[in-house]
Amino acid sequence: MRTGKKGKIAYILQSVSIIPLLIFGIVILLLGTHIFTRAMYNEVETELRNVCRNLTTAIDSLYPGDYRLVEEGKGYRLYKGSHDLTNDHTLIDQVKQNTDLDITLFYQDTRILTTILNKGGERIIGTGVSTTVMEDVFETGKAKFYTNVHVYSTTYFSYYAPLTNSDGTVAGMLFVGKPTAEVDASVRDSVYPLVIADIILMIVISFFTFLYTRRFTSALLQIRGFLKEVSVGNLNASLSGEVLRRNDELSEIGRSAQNMQRSLRNLVEQDALTSLANRRSGDQHLRQLMKNAAADGTSFCVALGDIDNFKRVNDTYGHDCGDLVLKQVADIFRRRMRGNGFAARWGGEEFLLIFENMDLTRAKLLLKEILDDIRSAECRYDDVSVCVTMTFGLTQGSTENVTELLRNVDERLYRGKSSGKNQVV
């Protein structure tokens, strides 16, 4: 009889402990999955936007002039300047091969060039775009990212950008898309280990909750608080040393939670290739620095740099060599900016440098030293020495408007690119 009562009490205690933990685990899993999924979607948007911008620049560089439709015989042909774009799929096919992204060039609402094929293997040229896209992009002249655009028989994550003539009129649109199924598959492959880890952690926590009472519960509550902070976006939350010093599985759970926190922070804040901060993290750091400067009056400077002729490196030696160049440049930034500020990969071959507690004169001297290091650095790839230069735009920081500040430094970078490159403006 006594044994039965003890079993019943143990069962009740276990149930009371396990049920809230299971609910908590599900909530954390859902929140963590949501955060991770949004981060993946943001990365896809950034990728599509960068490819769209680079492709637009490439088209304008290769084929100067305006878009115009010319009637020839019984049909029409689309020209960019003097170049006949009709049926010239060379450029977009190359981008498709390099990025595995689908490309479409519209004249007004009609597909003129595309990498998208129908079931018969034919390009779906001559087809139209949805009314929604026409209203959002063509009529407003503004680019837009979509997560569920249906093209022929496939749903895409897509980025549409207007194509404008020299007089500012919108002639057409450029579409860059990635099949939704591919993105969802990547999310699932990345989330499944977190799901399995979460289930395992809940089982272990439930078991030890039954064996250890108040002491275990206290440690568990601390872990729960830590995970809750992480789940709501506080990736700098800290876990009590009391939990980590435990000589049992609970301390392993704490360390696993910290590893998950670090993984999420790296995913959200760190550029995977260069290990520098990514654009999102760099933007947040700049905004926080502007708030601090407004409060205490400290000075700072902002620089935006771009590797000169980087496309030529990729085209000549391949993207693996280009990645080595990016890593080497990032290492120089990391070494030189240590104790002087902050460096982030802004996108592609662009980097953002923030010089903290520094006036424009000191920042310019340090930036020139950095440029000298980049000029003298050699990247060895397949017994070939590859050297690059960079162009930087530099401006004194302000505390008023981050968009205006970035626009100012971007204009200086553009002037440097236009006036010979390999310099600090």
Disulfide bonds with the S-S distance in Angstrom:
none
